[in-house]
């Protein structure tokens, strides 16, 4: 079952996309608009009846917050939510970034930030830090059209991607990441409530699928060191079966119970050669 308003919206769009063009699809789309409008009017009446304190408590639930944002009823403005999201992710950044400055939401709906410093020599790359910031903002303010992070200082020969998205043009081949090499990723199968553990060139890798995006990590819990094959994956939250430690796979494996702990992400790339993961050359050689 979808756990956020965004998940539900994506599911509705996917179902509507399966309908052939014609009168039936138009009727289905109109039905969705009528139902959404009815719920929006109901939420507006509820928001007008409850106290501000109660509304703030309701907005603390991710699903309810998403519905409030959808109908422009969230009691906290978008700038404040983004600032709070950045405050939550800053402890995780630590030495990974010298500072994050919020530049506001521009007229095109894009939230813009400036990142200072870099994270050379730490487990997560600069792009992982960028991904963590973008994930935190998107979660707190789903109404923004996108997130742009300026001032990223790349590491030498950075890994092009950290998650599977649209592939580059045909004929393009990724360079070998510094100190790593690309290895083919086996087909993980259909998404489930559990991650998929695979062994690739002698390395235990954990694959997690979240809303159609694939993430890869070393198969080792940052809290207890055990494998994560039997863990559960609810939305983007991975819960270790051995110690119940929780990690957000969309935020570079950030620990939700202890911000000082995080999983070890592995860069993923999808191109004409298929899906591949960057593994340390010392292990794969």
ABEGO torsion letter per residue (X at the ends): XBABAAAAAAAAAAAAAABBBEAAAAAAAAAAAAAAAAAAAAAAAAAAABBAAAAAAAAABAAAAAAAAAAGABABBAAAAAAAAAAAAAAAAEAABAEBBBAEBBAAGBBBBBBBEBABGBABBAAAAAAAAAAAAAAABAABAEBBBBGBBBBBGBBABABBBBBBBBGBBBBBBBGBBBBBBBBAEBBBABBBBBBBGGBBBBBBBBGGBBBBBBBBBAAAGBBAAABBBBEABBBBAAAGBBBBAAAGGBBAABAABBBBBBBBBBBAAEBBBBBBAAAAX
